Every structure is written in structure tokens, then in C-alpha cells.
């Protein structure tokens, strides 16, 4: 049996400020760093033998993953070996990036903002829909670079973002465009998949 661990970064400054973040590179808050530390402690306690680590190229995911590896005592093992790629970045929110979500709802209407945030195939102005993330970058990247490692029996940790993780859930076949809105991805809580010869046995959040 082998494991895939999907980890949304800890709370970022714009998570705290309720802003659309997307491609903007923002820092973790102190709470976000604490969430990452606790995630690392949980993974260490679970005694997963991680073989390969991926992250997006955004610093909130990179810092979260670095903290996790430090807590697990794996910093030296993965020094210079973490695989980072743009295809694992958060969904691009285009013209909404940096805007407060509540103020945006007042300006454009709650229903329009809900569609931009939660519909599968309608992108915000100048941004990406979740469908675009699934079909054009995160999904293909996963199939080419990550699934073969799962099938080889490797244990994998991926530090990513709410929507790139949602895209991976669809790619893994555990969610669909119709069910993905019900998939909550909390910050800093490892989502574990157990595999046997490439087949998912179960998934669960690794909580205290």
C-alpha cells in the first residue's frame, strides 16, 4: 500500500483578509505557519515514508511544504529535490485578484460572484474556470508526472491550493464537476489517499 497526501497551504494573508488571491504571491499568516507545523506533526506521527514531493511555484505552498518537511525531519532528504511547477498553482481569478470577496459581491451581485467562484465552467473576467484548471494544466500534469509514480507504489506529498486540489480530486475520479462544490479543502489539513496497485482504497483527512 502507498499514499498520496494532498495539502492545501496554511492560511495566507489574503485568506485572512477575504480577498481573491489566485496567481498573486502572498505570504502565510502566523496562523498559516502554525497550521503547517501541525500538519507536519500529524504526518510524522502517522509515519508516512514520503518518496517524492511536489509543490506549486507559489510561496504560500512552498513555505507550507518546507515547514511540514522540517517537522517530519525530512528537510535534508528533499533539499534541492522538491519538484515545483506552475501547473499546480491556484486557479487564476483574473480581474478579481486582490478584491475583497464581500465587496465584490456588493458590486457585481452575490449570484454573479457565486457563479464565478463555484461554477465549473464559467471563468471570472480574465481568469480561469475550474474546468480550465482540470483540462489544461493540473489534470494533464497529474496524469503525466504524478499518477505513474502512484502506480509504481511511491508515497507522494503535494503542497498546493484549494482549487488545484479540487482539480486533482476530479482527475483522480473521486469527485465530478457536479459534486466538486461539496468538497471542502481546509487550510493546512493533510488529505490522504491510500492506494493498492494504483487503486484507491480510501481517503481521509489526517486530523488531530
Phi, psi and omega in degrees: 000141176227172191232146166240125180246117176258128184229113171287138180307159175293172182307131176261168180299323181279337168300314181298321183273003178061042180253151170290124186257301178058234184280353182291135184270103181242159183276161169287153168276173174299322176296320178299321178292324177293320177300318179296319179299315179294324177298317178296321178295321178294318179293322178296316180297324179286345174063041174284134178266090185287132182256323184221139180235130174242149167217168167286181178265011181264139193293334179292326176284321180295313181295318177303313182294319178300318179296317179300313181296323177297315180296328180276356183073028186245009182303312182294322181300323185252015177299116181077005185244359179287133181267118182244138182211142178300332183292348178262007179292166174298160175297136177285125180262007172056234185293346181275347185299129181093347181276144175291134185294320180292318179293325178294322177296323177294324184284314187257348184099141183299321183293319179296317179293323176299319178297314179298323184279322194243345178289153183282323191241006179253111181279152169291163182305121179074007183243199183246144165277163175298324177302319179296321179295317180295314191269335188252340180218295186296316180300305178300322179297317179300313183296323183280320192248337186251314181302320177301325178291322175300314181294337176279353180092016180281150172265125191235138172244130178236117174267115188215216191223165183308311185278329175290329174290319175302319177298321178292326177296322176292317179298323178288344179086012180266347173226163178234169175304334180278335184254349191295333180295338179275354182272099178277134181240092181291152178290136171071019179242115182297132174256115188254133170246130174260131182241151169225110182053045176083356180259132179288125176271316177193165175224149181196154172277135179271094185248160182287000000 
